[in-house]
Amino acid sequence: SMNLQDKAKALFELRQEINRKEEAHKQITDPLKAQRNALQAELISDMRQEGQLSARYSFATLTCFVRKTPHLIDETKAIQWLKENKLKREYTAVRVTDAFDTLMKQAVKEEREIDGVSVTETEFLSIRSADEEKREKRKVVIE
């Protein structure tokens, strides 16, 4: 059976192998994705110029469509609109701000509890190569 050092080495090597494979895969797929995106844009443009929204071929059917996605850009104006249309109560709520996240993290550090907040613990393993360790030690020496 493997001891701790053997398991750590095996994990370290697996992570390196995965990184190499993912990088190699990216080098193959990135140029293909760029080609696909360029061709797609060209096709959409051609179909628009011809006033054609779909095309049927023996191998596939192409359909051009527009997806409209709304984005809230001025919350104050939107709330005013809701108020004027008597929809404010239905579509607004009092919420904690984004800064509350910082307060929660500080409370965890100081081991303080906040009502309504639960803390989950996640275990993870950090692996740094011996080379990375040497580089870090060199950085620390500079005083």
ZIZI-V39151 format. One record per residue. N is the residue number from 0. PHI is phi in degrees with one decimal (999 if undefined). Layout:
[[N;PHI] [N;PHI]]
This chain:
[[0;999] [1;-78.1] [2;-87.2] [3;-56.1] [4;-64.2] [5;-62.9] [6;-64.7] [7;-62.2] [8;-65.2] [9;-62.9] [10;-64.4] [11;-58.2] [12;-67.6] [13;-61.4] [14;-61.5] [15;-62.7] [16;-62.0] [17;-60.9] [18;-59.7] [19;-62.1] [20;-64.2] [21;-63.4] [22;-65.9] [23;-61.9] [24;-63.0] [25;-61.9] [26;-65.5] [27;-83.4] [28;-80.7] [29;-57.3] [30;-63.0] [31;-65.1] [32;-65.6] [33;-63.8] [34;-60.7] [35;-58.1] [36;-63.6] [37;-65.4] [38;-64.8] [39;-60.2] [40;-61.7] [41;-62.9] [42;-61.0] [43;-59.9] [44;-61.3] [45;-60.0] [46;-64.4] [47;-63.1] [48;-59.1] [49;-86.9] [50;63.2] [51;-107.5] [52;-95.5] [53;-149.8] [54;-143.9] [55;-108.1] [56;-125.8] [57;-63.7] [58;-94.3] [59;-173.2] [60;-117.5] [61;-97.9] [62;-133.2] [63;-94.0] [64;-144.8] [65;-112.9] [66;-101.7] [67;-101.6] [68;-117.1] [69;-77.3] [70;-133.6] [71;-77.6] [72;-111.1] [73;-142.3] [74;-61.7] [75;-59.3] [76;-64.4] [77;-64.3] [78;-65.6] [79;-61.0] [80;-61.5] [81;-61.1] [82;-60.5] [83;-61.9] [84;-98.3] [85;52.5] [86;-122.0] [87;-57.9] [88;-61.2] [89;-72.8] [90;-116.8] [91;-128.1] [92;-155.1] [93;-82.0] [94;-134.7] [95;-73.2] [96;-83.1] [97;-60.8] [98;-64.3] [99;-59.6] [100;-57.6] [101;-63.8] [102;-61.1] [103;-61.8] [104;-63.1] [105;-63.7] [106;-62.4] [107;-63.8] [108;-58.4] [109;-87.6] [110;55.1] [111;-101.2] [112;-102.6] [113;-119.5] [114;-55.2] [115;84.8] [116;-118.8] [117;-113.3] [118;-114.7] [119;-107.4] [120;-106.8] [121;-121.4] [122;-90.2] [123;-143.3] [124;-118.6] [125;-100.1] [126;-125.0] [127;-120.8] [128;-66.1] [129;-57.4] [130;-61.7] [131;-62.6] [132;-61.1] [133;-61.0] [134;-60.2] [135;-62.1] [136;-62.4] [137;-60.7] [138;-61.6] [139;-66.8] [140;-62.1] [141;-69.9] [142;-127.3]]
